[in-house]
Amino acid sequence: MIYRLEIENFYCIRERQVLDLTVPRTTPDNPERFAPIYKGSDLRVPKVVAIYGANGSGKSTVLKALALLAWFTRDSSQNKEPRLPCEHFNDKESRKRPLRLAIELGGLMELTRSAREEAAVGNDDSFGVYRYELELATKDGAVIAVNREALRRKPAGHGKWSRVFEHRVGEKILDSKVFSLTGYTQIANKIRDNASAISTLALFGHEPSQILVKEIETIFSNILIDRAEMSDDAIIQYLATDRNMVKELNKELRRIDVGLHEMKILPAQNGPMALFAHEGLLVEMPWFLESHGTRAFIRRVPSLLAALSQGGIAIMDELDLAFHPLVLPEIVRWFYDPERNADDAQIWMSCQSVSLMEELMKEEIVLCEKGRQGRSQVYSLMDMKAVRRSDNLYKKYLSGVYGGIPHIG
């Protein structure tokens, strides 16, 4: 579970923004809404994080920061572009300032396959928190290289941060007992300036790095850093490889699409094709004739189902786009359901559906607000004083009490 995010000089965020979603200890227990940061922790974090704000206020920027960190640690070793796929804040001073991101989350402390196997059957309680820090260099308006990449940890969440590894470009990587580089020194010395040590070492069989990448692969996003949003053909090809996903999708489609009986993925001359059987219709309908809302649902929901099945994290931009207003609350309730979300998956989402606030608690709401100089601020509703649990969050947000609303006229 992610509980803290720090962003500086990243797209519309100029000054360092710190988003700490740790639920106060005085907050009554609510296991449907809150989950421990890691197994056995007495600190909790919301399973649902809903980000609100006016258009262009920075909602997508928050999610891009999470998506970039996932992409960088997992895939940057295979990046063929000279620059990194992100932007600094657009002013003269920021062209020369580094871009900084940091994230804190819970996890198993031992980075070995045997430790993971033991934890999977409940035989290990060696959990704690990690802090990953990334500083990127800018030059001539482009983000081009890594200044510093570091991973630290606190076993059981106590004490000072201890190093897992630290890498500064041009210097020797500092390792640790849990991230030993014995036998990998030559590879470590040849990591590209614009690539992650984790991503690179994992390619060459370094077990701790492979374990970390495996964990990062449980982060699912509809924000694709290194290319445009996945095409319809790509979605259909993905579904053709996963029959169980098609089966799960059909269960939900029958509930949200009036008269839809079944979606089929069938082989065709030019690749797999999707056909939709509707009650009362003679011929099955092709993808391009299906409703926009249904197609949007199919594009987004597989990531949610994958996160729920693996206890992962879903990062979803504009999740409510093209959905009926009643669909989004239903999706949110998936993450509250103790059976459906048995492994405490988490969702970070931006949305414009203000009515959803009637379903949310203050711990689950993040607001973005942009000033006249184009600089965005990010804050949790928990950071605001005198927000009571009995407040009508929906009405107060629309009245401007919390900020993060558009000003028209």
One Martini backbone bead per residue (centre of mass of N, CA, C, O) as a GRO file, in nm:
protein
  409
    1MET     BB    1   0.095   0.038   0.024
    2ILE     BB    2   0.043   0.365  -0.044
    3TYR     BB    3   0.127   0.670   0.174
    4ARG     BB    4   0.356   0.834  -0.001
    5LEU     BB    5   0.407   1.151  -0.186
    6GLU     BB    6   0.665   1.312  -0.391
    7ILE     BB    7   0.677   1.639  -0.566
    8GLU     BB    8   0.914   1.794  -0.810
    9ASN     BB    9   0.935   1.939  -1.099
   10PHE     BB   10   0.639   1.833  -1.233
   11TYR     BB   11   0.506   1.981  -1.451
   12CYS     BB   12   0.269   2.165  -1.258
   13ILE     BB   13   0.489   2.101  -1.035
   14ARG     BB   14   0.719   2.289  -0.859
   15GLU     BB   15   0.683   2.253  -0.573
   16ARG     BB   16   0.700   2.070  -0.308
   17GLN     BB   17   0.492   1.781  -0.267
   18VAL     BB   18   0.305   1.636   0.013
   19LEU     BB   19   0.151   1.307   0.037
   20ASP     BB   20  -0.019   1.201   0.332
   21LEU     BB   21  -0.228   0.895   0.398
   22THR     BB   22  -0.219   0.858   0.689
   23VAL     BB   23  -0.410   0.736   0.928
   24PRO     BB   24  -0.513   0.829   1.207
   25ARG     BB   25  -0.520   0.676   1.518
   26THR     BB   26  -0.805   0.817   1.602
   27THR     BB   27  -0.936   0.665   1.387
   28PRO     BB   28  -1.166   0.465   1.325
   29ASP     BB   29  -1.221   0.159   1.247
   30ASN     BB   30  -1.210   0.050   0.878
   31PRO     BB   31  -1.157  -0.230   0.693
   32GLU     BB   32  -1.294  -0.149   0.422
   33ARG     BB   33  -1.122   0.130   0.383
   34PHE     BB   34  -0.880   0.029   0.559
   35ALA     BB   35  -0.523  -0.051   0.557
   36PRO     BB   36  -0.243  -0.176   0.612
   37ILE     BB   37   0.066  -0.097   0.504
   38TYR     BB   38   0.136  -0.369   0.649
   39LYS     BB   39   0.183  -0.655   0.787
   40GLY     BB   40   0.100  -0.560   1.123
   41SER     BB   41   0.024  -0.277   1.109
   42ASP     BB   42  -0.093   0.031   1.280
   43LEU     BB   43  -0.098   0.156   1.002
   44ARG     BB   44  -0.306   0.340   0.776
   45VAL     BB   45  -0.477   0.317   0.450
   46PRO     BB   46  -0.642   0.388   0.182
   47LYS     BB   47  -0.788   0.210  -0.085
   48VAL     BB   48  -0.911   0.490  -0.171
   49VAL     BB   49  -0.804   0.741  -0.420
   50ALA     BB   50  -0.949   1.059  -0.477
   51ILE     BB   51  -0.908   1.298  -0.743
   52TYR     BB   52  -0.956   1.651  -0.731
   53GLY     BB   53  -1.039   1.905  -0.984
   54ALA     BB   54  -0.973   2.104  -1.209
   55ASN     BB   55  -0.891   2.165  -1.507
   56GLY     BB   56  -0.542   2.150  -1.496
   57SER     BB   57  -0.457   2.108  -1.171
   58GLY     BB   58  -0.302   1.790  -1.139
   59LYS     BB   59  -0.421   1.505  -1.137
   60SER     BB   60  -0.250   1.358  -1.357
   61THR     BB   61   0.026   1.422  -1.233
   62VAL     BB   62   0.009   1.235  -0.992
   63LEU     BB   63  -0.023   0.976  -1.166
   64LYS     BB   64   0.236   1.012  -1.336
   65ALA     BB   65   0.433   0.973  -1.104
   66LEU     BB   66   0.359   0.680  -1.048
   67ALA     BB   67   0.398   0.572  -1.339
   68LEU     BB   68   0.696   0.650  -1.369
   69LEU     BB   69   0.812   0.482  -1.139
   70ALA     BB   70   0.722   0.213  -1.254
   71TRP     BB   71   0.860   0.233  -1.530
   72PHE     BB   72   1.153   0.287  -1.443
   73THR     BB   73   1.197   0.023  -1.260
   74ARG     BB   74   1.104  -0.176  -1.503
   75ASP     BB   75   1.178  -0.032  -1.824
   76SER     BB   76   1.430   0.170  -1.871
   77SER     BB   77   1.647  -0.033  -1.993
   78GLN     BB   78   1.459  -0.023  -2.280
   79ASN     BB   79   1.517   0.263  -2.348
   80LYS     BB   80   1.580   0.443  -2.669
   81GLU     BB   81   1.571   0.718  -2.557
   82PRO     BB   82   1.754   0.998  -2.454
   83ARG     BB   83   1.499   1.071  -2.308
   84LEU     BB   84   1.265   1.126  -2.073
   85PRO     BB   85   0.903   1.068  -2.011
   86CYS     BB   86   0.913   1.393  -1.915
   87GLU     BB   87   0.842   1.700  -1.725
   88HIS     BB   88   0.902   2.006  -1.637
   89PHE     BB   89   0.862   2.300  -1.534
   90ASN     BB   90   0.743   2.601  -1.716
   91ASP     BB   91   1.038   2.758  -1.651
   92LYS     BB   92   1.344   2.895  -1.635
   93GLU     BB   93   1.445   2.769  -1.365
   94SER     BB   94   1.344   2.465  -1.415
   95ARG     BB   95   1.547   2.392  -1.647
   96LYS     BB   96   1.786   2.355  -1.403
   97ARG     BB   97   1.621   2.175  -1.231
   98PRO     BB   98   1.548   1.913  -1.064
   99LEU     BB   99   1.372   1.612  -1.056
  100ARG     BB  100   1.143   1.499  -0.792
  101LEU     BB  101   1.086   1.171  -0.644
  102ALA     BB  102   0.869   1.004  -0.395
  103ILE     BB  103   0.814   0.688  -0.213
  104GLU     BB  104   0.585   0.516   0.016
  105LEU     BB  105   0.583   0.166   0.130
  106GLY     BB  106   0.486  -0.150   0.174
  107GLY     BB  107   0.679  -0.458   0.275
  108LEU     BB  108   0.902  -0.697   0.221
  109MET     BB  109   1.234  -0.716   0.330
  110GLU     BB  110   1.303  -0.973   0.178
  111LEU     BB  111   1.493  -1.024  -0.139
  112THR     BB  112   1.356  -1.328  -0.179
  113ARG     BB  113   1.201  -1.609  -0.286
  114SER     BB  114   1.173  -1.759  -0.017
  115ALA     BB  115   1.037  -1.527   0.138
  116ARG     BB  116   0.790  -1.509  -0.049
  117GLU     BB  117   0.688  -1.798  -0.008
  118GLU     BB  118   0.644  -1.777   0.297
  119ALA     BB  119   0.446  -1.535   0.289
  120ALA     BB  120   0.222  -1.676   0.113
  121VAL     BB  121   0.177  -1.891   0.378
  122GLY     BB  122   0.233  -1.727   0.657
  123ASN     BB  123   0.566  -1.758   0.764
  124ASP     BB  124   0.604  -1.430   0.752
  125ASP     BB  125   0.684  -1.100   0.939
  126SER     BB  126   0.897  -0.931   0.743
  127PHE     BB  127   0.801  -0.619   0.767
  128GLY     BB  128   0.765  -0.286   0.606
  129VAL     BB  129   0.933   0.005   0.480
  130TYR     BB  130   0.964   0.205   0.185
  131ARG     BB  131   1.208   0.427   0.008
  132TYR     BB  132   1.182   0.601  -0.299
  133GLU     BB  133   1.437   0.777  -0.493
  134LEU     BB  134   1.421   1.043  -0.753
  135GLU     BB  135   1.671   1.209  -0.960
  136LEU     BB  136   1.651   1.441  -1.230
  137ALA     BB  137   1.798   1.569  -1.510
  138THR     BB  138   1.837   1.886  -1.671
  139LYS     BB  139   1.845   1.998  -2.033
  140ASP     BB  140   1.729   2.215  -2.242
  141GLY     BB  141   1.426   2.119  -2.138
  142ALA     BB  142   1.526   1.826  -2.062
  143VAL     BB  143   1.494   1.493  -1.953
  144ILE     BB  144   1.805   1.288  -1.937
  145ALA     BB  145   1.881   1.198  -1.628
  146VAL     BB  146   2.043   1.054  -1.352
  147ASN     BB  147   2.144   1.151  -1.036
  148ARG     BB  148   1.942   0.976  -0.838
  149GLU     BB  149   1.912   0.647  -0.675
  150ALA     BB  150   1.695   0.518  -0.405
  151LEU     BB  151   1.679   0.264  -0.138
  152ARG     BB  152   1.482   0.226   0.154
  153ARG     BB  153   1.442   0.110   0.505
  154LYS     BB  154   1.193  -0.019   0.765
  155PRO     BB  155   1.179  -0.237   0.987
  156ALA     BB  156   0.863  -0.234   1.117
  157GLY     BB  157   0.870   0.096   1.090
  158HIS     BB  158   1.143   0.152   1.247
  159GLY     BB  159   1.346   0.400   1.277
  160LYS     BB  160   1.582   0.433   1.054
  161TRP     BB  161   1.696   0.469   0.754
  162SER     BB  162   1.808   0.213   0.536
  163ARG     BB  163   2.011   0.086   0.306
  164VAL     BB  164   1.987  -0.079  -0.004
  165PHE     BB  165   2.041   0.155  -0.227
  166GLU     BB  166   2.286   0.369  -0.414
  167HIS     BB  167   2.273   0.597  -0.706
  168ARG     BB  168   2.527   0.781  -0.870
  169VAL     BB  169   2.623   0.933  -1.127
  170GLY     BB  170   2.964   0.827  -1.161
  171GLU     BB  171   2.921   0.617  -0.930
  172LYS     BB  172   2.927   0.389  -0.703
  173ILE     BB  173   2.737   0.147  -0.591
  174LEU     BB  174   2.546   0.118  -0.302
  175ASP     BB  175   2.500  -0.143  -0.103
  176SER     BB  176   2.377  -0.450   0.058
  177LYS     BB  177   2.275  -0.732   0.203
  178VAL     BB  178   1.987  -0.725   0.037
  179PHE     BB  179   2.181  -0.580  -0.218
  180SER     BB  180   2.389  -0.753  -0.354
  181LEU     BB  181   2.678  -0.719  -0.602
  182THR     BB  182   2.783  -0.991  -0.620
  183GLY     BB  183   2.869  -1.048  -0.960
  184TYR     BB  184   2.761  -0.725  -1.060
  185THR     BB  185   2.971  -0.495  -1.104
  186GLN     BB  186   2.994  -0.453  -1.412
  187ILE     BB  187   2.697  -0.387  -1.457
  188ALA     BB  188   2.674  -0.151  -1.253
  189ASN     BB  189   2.897   0.024  -1.422
  190LYS     BB  190   2.681   0.020  -1.700
  191ILE     BB  191   2.468   0.207  -1.635
  192ARG     BB  192   2.265   0.411  -1.760
  193ASP     BB  193   2.182   0.745  -1.719
  194ASN     BB  194   1.853   0.663  -1.807
  195ALA     BB  195   1.856   0.427  -1.584
  196SER     BB  196   1.775   0.172  -1.380
  197ALA     BB  197   1.911  -0.043  -1.159
  198ILE     BB  198   1.679  -0.238  -1.133
  199SER     BB  199   1.613  -0.290  -1.432
  200THR     BB  200   1.899  -0.380  -1.517
  201LEU     BB  201   1.965  -0.611  -1.313
  202ALA     BB  202   1.717  -0.789  -1.379
  203LEU     BB  203   1.812  -0.875  -1.668
  204PHE     BB  204   2.078  -1.034  -1.512
  205GLY     BB  205   1.956  -1.194  -1.241
  206HIS     BB  206   1.902  -1.012  -1.001
  207GLU     BB  207   1.716  -1.097  -0.744
  208PRO     BB  208   1.624  -0.835  -0.596
  209SER     BB  209   1.536  -0.694  -0.861
  210GLN     BB  210   1.329  -0.907  -0.951
  211ILE     BB  211   1.147  -0.877  -0.706
  212LEU     BB  212   1.078  -0.580  -0.747
  213VAL     BB  213   0.958  -0.607  -1.032
  214LYS     BB  214   0.733  -0.802  -0.950
  215GLU     BB  215   0.590  -0.594  -0.773
  216ILE     BB  216   0.555  -0.369  -0.991
  217GLU     BB  217   0.363  -0.556  -1.175
  218THR     BB  218   0.109  -0.477  -0.968
  219ILE     BB  219   0.099  -0.220  -1.143
  220PHE     BB  220  -0.186  -0.050  -1.280
  221SER     BB  221  -0.233   0.139  -1.594
  222ASN     BB  222  -0.372   0.410  -1.815
  223ILE     BB  223  -0.076   0.526  -1.805
  224LEU     BB  224   0.139   0.559  -2.079
  225ILE     BB  225   0.454   0.672  -2.096
  226ASP     BB  226   0.590   0.555  -2.393
  227ARG     BB  227   0.287   0.586  -2.505
  228ALA     BB  228   0.004   0.560  -2.620
  229GLU     BB  229  -0.288   0.465  -2.582
  230MET     BB  230  -0.434   0.187  -2.597
  231SER     BB  231  -0.561   0.015  -2.834
  232ASP     BB  232  -0.814  -0.174  -2.946
  233ASP     BB  233  -0.641  -0.403  -3.060
  234ALA     BB  234  -0.474  -0.447  -2.801
  235ILE     BB  235  -0.706  -0.526  -2.618
  236ILE     BB  236  -0.798  -0.774  -2.780
  237GLN     BB  237  -0.528  -0.925  -2.771
  238TYR     BB  238  -0.518  -0.951  -2.466
  239LEU     BB  239  -0.790  -1.107  -2.429
  240ALA     BB  240  -0.697  -1.356  -2.606
  241THR     BB  241  -0.487  -1.445  -2.355
  242ASP     BB  242  -0.749  -1.412  -2.136
  243ARG     BB  243  -1.015  -1.591  -2.038
  244ASN     BB  244  -1.070  -1.502  -1.746
  245MET     BB  245  -1.110  -1.203  -1.810
  246VAL     BB  246  -1.353  -1.241  -1.995
  247LYS     BB  247  -1.532  -1.372  -1.781
  248GLU     BB  248  -1.530  -1.131  -1.581
  249LEU     BB  249  -1.633  -0.917  -1.777
  250ASN     BB  250  -1.909  -1.047  -1.840
  251LYS     BB  251  -2.030  -1.015  -1.560
  252GLU     BB  252  -2.027  -0.699  -1.573
  253LEU     BB  253  -2.160  -0.636  -1.849
  254ARG     BB  254  -2.446  -0.752  -1.776
  255ARG     BB  255  -2.493  -0.508  -1.567
  256ILE     BB  256  -2.423  -0.235  -1.760
  257ASP     BB  257  -2.547  -0.377  -2.025
  258VAL     BB  258  -2.822  -0.370  -2.195
  259GLY     BB  259  -2.864  -0.703  -2.323
  260LEU     BB  260  -2.598  -0.828  -2.267
  261HIS     BB  261  -2.459  -1.154  -2.294
  262GLU     BB  262  -2.176  -1.155  -2.480
  263MET     BB  263  -1.826  -1.171  -2.506
  264LYS     BB  264  -1.618  -1.237  -2.791
  265ILE     BB  265  -1.306  -1.402  -2.875
  266LEU     BB  266  -1.195  -1.427  -3.210
  267PRO     BB  267  -1.063  -1.556  -3.475
  268ALA     BB  268  -0.880  -1.397  -3.750
  269GLN     BB  269  -0.708  -1.298  -4.020
  270ASN     BB  270  -0.616  -1.007  -3.856
  271GLY     BB  271  -0.700  -1.122  -3.591
  272PRO     BB  272  -0.857  -1.066  -3.326
  273MET     BB  273  -1.210  -1.054  -3.231
  274ALA     BB  274  -1.499  -0.870  -3.130
  275LEU     BB  275  -1.809  -0.997  -2.998
  276PHE     BB  276  -2.171  -0.915  -2.950
  277ALA     BB  277  -2.426  -1.053  -2.760
  278HIS     BB  278  -2.777  -0.984  -2.791
  279GLU     BB  279  -3.076  -0.951  -2.686
  280GLY     BB  280  -3.286  -0.974  -2.978
  281LEU     BB  281  -3.041  -1.029  -3.167
  282LEU     BB  282  -2.927  -1.188  -3.447
  283VAL     BB  283  -2.648  -1.037  -3.463
  284GLU     BB  284  -2.336  -0.998  -3.394
  285MET     BB  285  -2.143  -0.740  -3.264
  286PRO     BB  286  -1.906  -0.531  -3.327
  287TRP     BB  287  -1.696  -0.319  -3.179
  288PHE     BB  288  -1.772  -0.044  -3.345
  289LEU     BB  289  -2.097  -0.088  -3.251
  290GLU     BB  290  -2.041  -0.040  -2.979
  291SER     BB  291  -2.055   0.127  -2.712
  292HIS     BB  292  -1.864   0.362  -2.564
  293GLY     BB  293  -1.901   0.270  -2.268
  294THR     BB  294  -1.825  -0.028  -2.307
  295ARG     BB  295  -1.542   0.018  -2.423
  296ALA     BB  296  -1.435   0.175  -2.179
  297PHE     BB  297  -1.473  -0.051  -1.977
  298ILE     BB  298  -1.281  -0.258  -2.119
  299ARG     BB  299  -1.020  -0.082  -2.097
  300ARG     BB  300  -1.022  -0.049  -1.766
  301VAL     BB  301  -1.105  -0.311  -1.595
  302PRO     BB  302  -0.862  -0.513  -1.614
  303SER     BB  303  -0.680  -0.351  -1.416
  304LEU     BB  304  -0.866  -0.385  -1.171
  305LEU     BB  305  -0.881  -0.695  -1.162
  306ALA     BB  306  -0.577  -0.740  -1.135
  307ALA     BB  307  -0.535  -0.589  -0.871
  308LEU     BB  308  -0.736  -0.755  -0.699
  309SER     BB  309  -0.602  -1.043  -0.749
  310GLN     BB  310  -0.291  -0.923  -0.643
  311GLY     BB  311  -0.277  -0.680  -0.447
  312GLY     BB  312  -0.258  -0.410  -0.592
  313ILE     BB  313  -0.224  -0.121  -0.816
  314ALA     BB  314  -0.441   0.136  -0.931
  315ILE     BB  315  -0.398   0.368  -1.213
  316MET     BB  316  -0.662   0.610  -1.280
  317ASP     BB  317  -0.762   0.804  -1.544
  318GLU     BB  318  -1.065   0.896  -1.582
  319LEU     BB  319  -1.272   0.664  -1.489
  320ASP     BB  320  -1.562   0.818  -1.554
  321LEU     BB  321  -1.533   0.806  -1.846
  322ALA     BB  322  -1.833   0.711  -2.002
  323PHE     BB  323  -1.989   0.664  -1.744
  324HIS     BB  324  -2.219   0.584  -1.546
  325PRO     BB  325  -2.289   0.715  -1.235
  326LEU     BB  326  -2.334   0.409  -1.110
  327VAL     BB  327  -2.056   0.267  -1.175
  328LEU     BB  328  -1.836   0.393  -0.996
  329PRO     BB  329  -1.937   0.307  -0.711
  330GLU     BB  330  -1.916   0.006  -0.776
  331ILE     BB  331  -1.611  -0.004  -0.819
  332VAL     BB  332  -1.533   0.100  -0.540
  333ARG     BB  333  -1.670  -0.144  -0.387
  334TRP     BB  334  -1.463  -0.356  -0.464
  335PHE     BB  335  -1.245  -0.239  -0.252
  336TYR     BB  336  -1.440  -0.304   0.004
  337ASP     BB  337  -1.451  -0.598  -0.056
  338PRO     BB  338  -1.331  -0.870   0.125
  339GLU     BB  339  -1.346  -1.078  -0.113
  340ARG     BB  340  -1.250  -0.918  -0.364
  341ASN     BB  341  -1.031  -0.767  -0.147
  342ALA     BB  342  -0.830  -0.968   0.022
  343ASP     BB  343  -0.530  -0.806  -0.054
  344ASP     BB  344  -0.539  -0.494  -0.052
  345ALA     BB  345  -0.610  -0.318  -0.274
  346GLN     BB  346  -0.534  -0.018  -0.471
  347ILE     BB  347  -0.675   0.310  -0.561
  348TRP     BB  348  -0.588   0.557  -0.807
  349MET     BB  349  -0.799   0.845  -0.887
  350SER     BB  350  -0.945   1.035  -1.136
  351CYS     BB  351  -1.226   1.272  -1.111
  352GLN     BB  352  -1.565   1.438  -1.176
  353SER     BB  353  -1.748   1.284  -0.969
  354VAL     BB  354  -1.896   1.446  -0.716
  355SER     BB  355  -2.113   1.240  -0.609
  356LEU     BB  356  -1.902   1.040  -0.485
  357MET     BB  357  -1.859   1.193  -0.211
  358GLU     BB  358  -2.106   1.047  -0.073
  359GLU     BB  359  -1.912   0.772  -0.050
  360LEU     BB  360  -1.687   0.925   0.096
  361MET     BB  361  -1.401   0.993   0.275
  362LYS     BB  362  -1.163   1.216   0.374
  363GLU     BB  363  -0.920   1.004   0.342
  364GLU     BB  364  -0.998   0.968   0.011
  365ILE     BB  365  -0.932   1.279  -0.044
  366VAL     BB  366  -0.794   1.465  -0.317
  367LEU     BB  367  -0.649   1.789  -0.395
  368CYS     BB  368  -0.636   2.024  -0.672
  369GLU     BB  369  -0.450   2.338  -0.718
  370LYS     BB  370  -0.428   2.633  -0.925
  371GLY     BB  371  -0.256   2.903  -0.987
  372ARG     BB  372  -0.172   3.192  -1.169
  373GLN     BB  373   0.132   3.055  -1.221
  374GLY     BB  374   0.075   2.733  -1.269
  375ARG     BB  375   0.073   2.615  -0.972
  376SER     BB  376   0.051   2.321  -0.798
  377GLN     BB  377  -0.155   2.177  -0.547
  378VAL     BB  378  -0.138   1.910  -0.293
  379TYR     BB  379  -0.416   1.765  -0.096
  380SER     BB  380  -0.559   1.651   0.179
  381LEU     BB  381  -0.845   1.654   0.366
  382MET     BB  382  -0.680   1.597   0.630
  383ASP     BB  383  -0.520   1.885   0.620
  384MET     BB  384  -0.784   2.003   0.708
  385LYS     BB  385  -0.955   2.189   0.914
  386ALA     BB  386  -1.265   2.102   1.034
  387VAL     BB  387  -1.321   1.812   0.918
  388ARG     BB  388  -1.604   1.633   0.941
  389ARG     BB  389  -1.776   1.334   0.938
  390SER     BB  390  -2.066   1.492   0.911
  391ASP     BB  391  -2.004   1.614   0.656
  392ASN     BB  392  -2.090   1.747   0.341
  393LEU     BB  393  -1.867   1.709   0.100
  394TYR     BB  394  -2.021   1.779  -0.158
  395LYS     BB  395  -2.128   2.065  -0.079
  396LYS     BB  396  -1.859   2.194   0.016
  397TYR     BB  397  -1.705   2.166  -0.243
  398LEU     BB  398  -1.906   2.326  -0.431
  399SER     BB  399  -1.874   2.593  -0.238
  400GLY     BB  400  -1.537   2.611  -0.183
  401VAL     BB  401  -1.411   2.524   0.097
  402TYR     BB  402  -1.165   2.324  -0.026
  403GLY     BB  403  -1.129   2.365  -0.307
  404GLY     BB  404  -1.072   2.256  -0.636
  405ILE     BB  405  -1.233   2.459  -0.829
  406PRO     BB  406  -1.391   2.605  -1.073
  407HIS     BB  407  -1.383   2.932  -1.250
  408ILE     BB  408  -1.666   3.079  -1.388
  409GLY     BB  409  -1.679   3.411  -1.534
   0.00000   0.00000   0.00000
